[in-house]
């Protein structure tokens, strides 16, 4: 709470999230929940609402959602455009980094592969609800969504 000339201003969790987003370019949803000390599901509901209202944006790095504060149109017009070229990381890039870290910790390669597959399946399960929700917003029928999910999951698993 912050006292303002005889009045009391109370900051909600959403206010604290927006304040956090003002201090970073982007942050993972999981890290934001940790920093704000709120359950991941609670933060996700705030994110869903704020994305719908176009206050914040979401982008995915592999399957991990990262959130960022959308700038007001007049702010983005004032800034000079910056062109940054970077290679988009592939699933294989993530696997290679995962494997490198595992080998540094002297974990046998077969265990690293087992851990990788577990991580991949957990990540897919974590993103499934979001996938279904977004597909419903776009007007897909349940059977179409199930087929799209199977196709997406198969593509991810074959890329692994």
Number of C-alpha atoms within 10 A of each C-alpha: 8 9 9 8 7 6 8 10 11 10 11 10 15 14 11 12 18 16 13 18 18 13 10 11 11 18 19 17 20 17 12 20 18 13 11 15 11 13 11 16 12 11 20 17 11 15 21 15 12 17 17 11 10 12 15 18 19 19 14 10 14 13 13 16 17 18 21 22 23 17 13 9 8 8 9 11 10 8 8 7 8 6 6 5 6 6 5 9 10 13 16 11 11 15 17 12 11 16 20 15 13 18 13 9 9 10 13 12 13 9 12 19 15 12 15 18 15 12 12 18 14 12 14 19 13 13 13 14 11 13 16 17 12 13 18 14 8 9 10 15 10 12 9 13 18 14 11 16 17 12 12 14 16 12 11 15 14 8 10 14
